[in-house]
Amino acid sequence: MLALSRKKNEAIIINNNIQVTVLEIRGDQVKLGIAAPKEIPIYREEVYAQIQSENKSATDVDTSKLDELL
């Protein structure tokens, strides 16, 4: 993991087309702004984990009942 220090209104560039800017620092919270092409999905980590969990549960199939159908 790369760890960088940034101050308010400073940014980093990722892959030439994603800009992450520190918008606000308040106590232990940091507000970030992300500018990226529309085709690049951006999720908070906890939302991404929930999406992955839902996708996994959607693919878990009880194959024991397939034998009855065939």
NORSULKA-V416766 format. One record per residue. N is the residue number from 0. RES is the residue in three letters. PSI is psi in whole degrees, -180 to 180 (NA if undefined). BURIAL is + if it has 9 or more other ideal C-beta (glycine too) atoms within 8 Angstrom, else -. D_LAST is the distance of its C-alpha to the last C-alpha in Angstrom with 2 decimals. Layout:
N_RES_PSI_BURIAL_D_LAST ; N_RES_PSI_BURIAL_D_LAST
//
This chain:
0_MET_135_-_50.33 ; 1_LEU_127_-_53.32 ; 2_ALA_126_-_55.58 ; 3_LEU_148_-_58.08 ; 4_SER_134_-_60.83 ; 5_ARG_149_-_61.26 ; 6_LYS_171_-_63.62 ; 7_LYS_136_-_63.25 ; 8_ASN_7_-_62.76 ; 9_GLU_155_-_61.99 ; 10_ALA_167_+_58.78 ; 11_ILE_155_-_56.63 ; 12_ILE_133_-_54.88 ; 13_ILE_127_-_51.46 ; 14_ASN_33_-_50.32 ; 15_ASN_-6_-_53.09 ; 16_ASN_9_-_51.32 ; 17_ILE_125_+_50.69 ; 18_GLN_127_+_53.69 ; 19_VAL_120_+_53.66 ; 20_THR_137_+_56.86 ; 21_VAL_114_+_58.22 ; 22_LEU_-37_-_59.13 ; 23_GLU_145_-_60.38 ; 24_ILE_119_-_61.01 ; 25_ARG_106_-_61.54 ; 26_GLY_-124_-_61.81 ; 27_ASP_13_-_58.65 ; 28_GLN_141_-_56.67 ; 29_VAL_129_-_56.50 ; 30_LYS_125_+_55.43 ; 31_LEU_145_-_54.01 ; 32_GLY_135_-_53.71 ; 33_ILE_122_+_51.15 ; 34_ALA_117_-_51.60 ; 35_ALA_159_+_48.71 ; 36_PRO_149_-_47.10 ; 37_LYS_-28_-_44.70 ; 38_GLU_-4_-_41.74 ; 39_ILE_112_-_42.15 ; 40_PRO_142_-_40.43 ; 41_ILE_124_-_42.64 ; 42_TYR_150_-_41.46 ; 43_ARG_150_-_43.16 ; 44_GLU_-42_-_41.69 ; 45_GLU_-32_-_40.38 ; 46_VAL_-42_-_38.66 ; 47_TYR_-43_+_37.08 ; 48_ALA_-40_-_35.80 ; 49_GLN_-41_-_34.25 ; 50_ILE_-46_+_32.55 ; 51_GLN_-41_-_31.15 ; 52_SER_-44_-_29.93 ; 53_GLU_-40_-_28.24 ; 54_ASN_-41_-_26.58 ; 55_LYS_-44_-_25.33 ; 56_SER_-29_-_23.97 ; 57_ALA_-25_-_22.20 ; 58_THR_-9_-_20.29 ; 59_ASP_111_-_19.46 ; 60_VAL_136_-_15.79 ; 61_ASP_100_-_14.28 ; 62_THR_-9_-_11.29 ; 63_SER_-30_-_10.88 ; 64_LYS_-12_-_9.03 ; 65_LEU_-36_-_6.36 ; 66_ASP_-38_-_5.22 ; 67_GLU_-36_-_5.52 ; 68_LEU_-32_-_3.79 ; 69_LEU_NA_-_0.00
//
